[in-house]
Amino acid sequence: MRPNADHRRRSFWLKHLHRWHWISAALCLVGMILFAATGITLNHAGEIEAQPRVTTVEKKLPPALLEALAAKPAKDRWPLPPTVADWLAAELSVRAAGREAEWSADEIYLALPRPGGDAWVSIDRADGAVRHETTDRGWISYLNDLHKGRNAGRAWSWFLDLFAVACLVFCVTGLFLLKLHAGGRPATWPVVGFGLVAPMLLALLFIH
């Protein structure tokens, strides 16, 4: 009876480990391709030339909205009035609602960092002159910033956390599958050991 019990237990774990391994693999597939590719581009970032494209647009804030900026808020960093934020969204496609801007006596400066580039808006509090500048560093820079989670927003941050959990499930289930199959594959643990020792030796010998 003992061999049958061991066989049933092994079959149970193999079934569930394979299930979670392929599910996590399916969830991670596209993300792992993206992160592997951007790992290469980030590693050679100095060799990949970017040609930033800068676009500047100038507008004039309507007098009625300029009056809403007359009173300086108590803090130096404060969101724009909703009416001004709505105008920027309509005229410049700028999402200013809820973002903190820097208020000074002369102007209001709103930073709009984003993956693969940068942007900002300045509003002259005296005459209502609005200047919007965007910088686009290309799609490689965009993907690199997504890899780092740089200026990508809360939703992307949640995705990175979920992706990391799925990768952990994929790796841990893979480790247990290696253990279950190692008996018939003598090279399993030497290869795993090499995967551990190689980066450790590189770090110890060549990173100072």
PyMOL commands that set and color helices and strands:
alter all, ss='L'
color gray80, all
select helices_A, chain A and resi 2-43+45-47+63-67+82-92+139-148+153-184+188-206
alter helices_A, ss='H'
color red, helices_A
select strands_A, chain A and resi 53-60+77-79+100-103+107-111+117-124+129-136
alter strands_A, ss='S'
color yellow, strands_A
deselect
rebuild
show_as cartoon
